[in-house]
Amino acid sequence: MIGYLRGVLVRKQPPHLLIEVHGVGYELEAPMSTFYTLPELGAEITLQTHLVVREDAQVLFAFGSETERRLFRSLIRVNGVGPKLALTILSGISVDGFVRCVRDNDTASLTRLPGIGKKTAERLVVEMRDRLEEVSSPATLAGAAANPRDEALSALVALGYKPQEGVHMLQAIKDVGLSSEELIRRALQGAIRGG
């Protein structure tokens, strides 16, 4: 099993990444939450990985944090949730946001994610409830605030923007240290000016 990769970021074209490690180029697939934390091309990067082996392919998935990888691994154990859908979930909602949905039985928020119907949302809430401790930090379980950019992305998706659109809206905001509310406000102002 490949646990992580450290190398030079050669290409990033969602959901695909190419990282060169000692002369070998590794093709990976990553959620949008990982994409908006990536450095510029040519920079060194370390990503957590998970290898999925099927009859017709071997796919290496990459994550910017161990927490994202733990959630991915738990999601693919849910009946009816494969790696692609798990990647879509991680692209549309932060780990902390997902934990809150499960904890609060908020299936409505989950059904706003692409590919998640009512039955799948209900199954996610039921099956993931017992796994929250393995995917989340103690601070998240206690209800601590999530990363403001993750919260802002979740809010933009809930407002009807596609995850990729939300990521682009947030990437345009270069200021750091802003609250999720300020990030959302600036992203929506940018969308109005740009639209």
Secondary structure as UniProt FT lines:
FT   STRAND          4..13
FT   TURN            14..15
FT   STRAND          16..21
FT   TURN            22..23
FT   STRAND          24..29
FT   HELIX           32..35
FT   TURN            36..37
FT   TURN            41..42
FT   STRAND          44..53
FT   STRAND          58..63
FT   HELIX           66..75
FT   TURN            76..77
FT   TURN            79..80
FT   HELIX           83..92
FT   HELIX           95..103
FT   TURN            104..105
FT   HELIX           107..111
FT   TURN            114..115
FT   HELIX           118..129
FT   TURN            130..131
FT   HELIX           132..135
FT   HELIX           138..141
FT   TURN            142..143
FT   HELIX           148..158
FT   TURN            159..160
FT   HELIX           163..171
FT   HELIX           180..194
//
